[in-house]
Amino acid sequence: MYKKPSAKRRRKKEPDLDLVPILDSVFILIFFLLMSAQFIKIYEIGSDLPILTDAPPPKEDIVEKPLNLTLKIDEQRVQVFTGENAELQQVSTFNEDDANFGLQDLHDFLVDLKIKNPKENVVAFVPTEGVSYDVLVRVMDKVRWHKDEHSDGPLFNQIVFDNLVE
């Protein structure tokens, strides 16, 4: 006689683990972590090791004093100063002649300064209160560029405006 196996003895099939939902949630979590992360740029400050030698430094490393060219501009004249900021020394003054301040004389003086200081490009303007825009533009034109039959190039083409002088 044949007996059917009992329900208790039937072997139950073990369920397979479904990893797809877990992997989906991990990938979504990684995406949100990357999106919320703050990426910081790392900057490197380059530095050279000190030179350990008894030889004198090369002449090109010797720093020359800057010219610190400063023009004080008012309605009647242009004053030229050079030197350290604390100790500016007046070099020259160009007075008004036919409302041009002796601009050609100023230009010639600046050409001579440029020949003596070829690496300098900066000039500071210190206009007084009430100086007209037209005067500033005319002085800027004479300071920025040198053009004649022998040469054509910039003089002091970086102009910095200092505080107004009252």
Sequence and secondary structure as in RCSB ss.txt:
>XXXX:A:sequence
MYKKPSAKRRRKKEPDLDLVPILDSVFILIFFLLMSAQFIKIYEIGSDLPILTDAPPPKEDIVEKPLNLTLKIDE
QRVQVFTGENAELQQVSTFNEDDANFGLQDLHDFLVDLKIKNPKENVVAFVPTEGVSYDVLVRVMDKVRWHKDEH
SDGPLFNQIVFDNLVE
>XXXX:A:secstr
      TTTS         HHHHHHHHHHHHHHHHH                 SS   GGGS      EEEEE S
SEEEEEES STT EEEEEEE STTTTTHHHHHHHHHHHHHH TT  EEEEEEBTT  HHHHHHHHHHHHEEESSS
 EEESS EEEE   B 
